[in-house]
Amino acid sequence: MKSLRILLTTVIVCGFLIYPCLAGAKTLKIGSMSPLTGQYAADGNDIKQGVETAIAIWEKKGGVPGYDKIKYYPQDSACDGKQAVSSANKLVNLDAVGVVGAYCSSATLPASDVLNDGKVLMLTPASTNEKVTERGFQYMFRVCGRDDDQSKAAAKFLITKLNIKTIAIVDDKTTYTQGLADNLEKSLGDKVKVVAREHINQGDKDFSGILTKIKAKNPDVLYMSLYNPEGNLMAIQAKRLQLKAKLMSEDAVYHPNYLKIAKDAGEGTYFTFGQPPSKDIPEVKAFLDAYTAKYGEPGSYSSYAFDATNILLTAISKVGGDDPDKIASAIRGIKMQGASKYITFDPKGDSGSTYKVLVVKGGQFMPFWDPDSGKDL
Amino acid sequence: MDVFLQQTINGLTLGAIYALIALGYTMVYGIIQLINFAHGEIFAAGGYIGVIALSFLQARGVLERHPILGLFLAFFLAMFYCAFLAVALERVAYKPLRGASRLALLLSALGMSIFFSNGMMLCQGVYDKAYPHFFTSGGFNIGGAIITNMQVFIMVGSVILMVTLNIFVNRTRLGKAMRATAQDRTMSAILGINADKTIVTTFVIGASLAAAAGVMVGLYYGSVRFDMGFIPGIKAFAAAVLGGIGNLTGAMIGGMMIGMVEIFAAGYLASEYKDVFAFIILILVLYFRPTGIMGVQVDDTRV
């Protein structure tokens, strides 16, 4: 009993002696926000794993200069504005320097208010709604493309390449999907007639009701402005109802899961997505090797989250401290080859869109058409 | 006309699935007056066992050679596993609270629901699990409406299960014991009916039906996910209430009604408000018949 007491005392005394040394160690705190639970957990975990991959590579290289270690705080924003705001508050209170996130635009918008007020840098890897960078926030950046560009690319493809006359558009009433669907409708103008504009709810499984309704209108194309889980199911059910319309969708349905779940029902579906760079580029290869070794096949936004983290850490190491104004201007000056694209930022914080049209062929996403040049890929 | 016919078929398929899940809610409520919120998760677990069994059989090549046998095996395994799960659930979360207030029991059920849902997420992952492509395609055309094999299978399968259940409850000794326990647990215990055994039987039957519904949903929609039990669970609960909770025929009618209303609201009104219409019907029915469509007024000693 006595020896135990001596042992305990020793441990406590030593603990107090060591503690100041530990406290003197400088920790770089960065966070991420993405839906880690709920129906969008797949994309959310892709983002988290992308951030982890980037941090692991930095740590292998010796960490960020001026800091002894990087502490990562992944937060679950659940694609929900309220939860995203509380995650943002938590990260502000933790004195995080920067945050990668969020996934859903409807979570990014309210969370960015909190982070911007708290002078925490926010780099979204996946929120494409144009409002994200249109509010003049100094600390808000976007690594992916914008919906107004995406809808223009899709509209150009539908009009000039597919040459369609009628379209049915379905969204799920969230900031991202509805914004994109509205933009598409606007971009199509009077060249294509919108014969049906339907809305579903997040988490719905059965779309036979609206698909039967759409089938009766006989559109040339069914545009799914949805997230991945609903998109997979809608493709299967459309095929089952023998809907003649071609399917087209966007970056949130674009995910390896679409091929796995929809299988032959997804064949021939067109997608708009930021063009993935060639795998021969060393930066891309480094990402793919590191990610695949630990987590398997990357999701559609893993590379964007990876790049967002790299941008943040590069800017911090350039500035050599945690002054948010300096880091923000350093990010604006960054020019680097990322795993998702070549990255430069405009004054608003956008990094430009690289939307291309892809098609599902033989169970794979194949490049199909380039909206900029109007040529096949 | 073909659109109407197509929507009716869609509605009947969805309704059959809701009815199967609703039966579990209503039976458990009838016996121990508990709204078993974990029932939706048992349904999801059934879906997962189905995908595990079918993928395994497909990898072994059994599914190509004996599709019917493989399907039967998947259903059997899912129902067996979920029955076992429900017995464990009852033993761990409900039995110790037999004498406690109904509120404690209800909270225990909610807790188990969250526990199961997150447990499935942890052990099966957050990604959708795809069912093997099998028997899901193909169908026939009647007057412009397309009926797929899977829809026929779901409707016929549910009817067989419901008829079997009705025969079991109305014609067998155990069924009679169940009805007696539901009516008056104390009195039936005095007459020598083992209440514990009857309650466990009820959970086993309810869970097997939910598991069958889970496999059907997996086959029909092509994939399962850890959180798939939540929304159908709520809808099926609404169906059970609509039909008159505690009443088996009521649960079947309620399930069919909710399924039909949902599809017709999506097809003819606005699909984003289909749940609203389903619940408006629920409110209207409860306003005029507080005990539900088939529910009977019972005095306090029995509820």
Interface residues (C-beta under 8 A of the other chain):
Chain A: L36 T37 G38 Q39 A41 A42 G44 N45 K173 E198 H199 I200 N201 G203 D204 K205 D206 F207 S208 G209 I210 T212 K213 K215 A216 P229 N232 L233 I236 Q237 R240 L241 Q242 N257 K260 I261 A262 K263 D264 A265
Chain B: V3 Q6 Q7 N10 G11 T13 L14 N118 M121 V126 Y127 D128 A130 H133 T136 S137 G139 I146 T148 M150 V217 Y221 G222 S223 R225 D227 M228 F230 I231 P232 E262 I263 F264 A265 A266 G267 Y268 A270 S271 E272 K274 D275
